[in-house]
Amino acid sequence: MGIDGIGKPPGGAPLPTAAEAGGAAKTGATFDAGRAEKPEATAEVDSLGRLGRGEITLDQYLDERVASASAPLAASLGPEQLEFVQSALREQLATDPVLIELVRRATGQVPRAE
């Protein structure tokens, strides 16, 4: 037993198709978005994997992550300024309790203060 009027247009007229409504007509082509990957994300996973396999140390991993995080700034900052930002970020990773906990969760290791 259905309820009259629910899900039906007023007056009982059928809904127009996409082509009739001026929408896109069916072409038979399929939609394929492909696989979009960010190079940074791939590099991050690779660095973390190398750390897990013992190929690099925690300090090397953090240095790679700092370099990757500061790379977009390279075009707008001078070398001295970029070095300052990188060293400040690296210092924060070793001293800020919240960042230390994030590093521990991601890597299972705690960064040491320099």
ABEGO torsion letter per residue (X at the ends): XBBBGBGBBBGGBBBBBAAAAGBBBBAGBBBBAEBBBBAAAAAAAAAAAAAAAGABBAAAAAAAAAAAAAAAAAAABBAAAAAAAAAAAAAAAAABAAAAAAAAAAAGBBBBBX
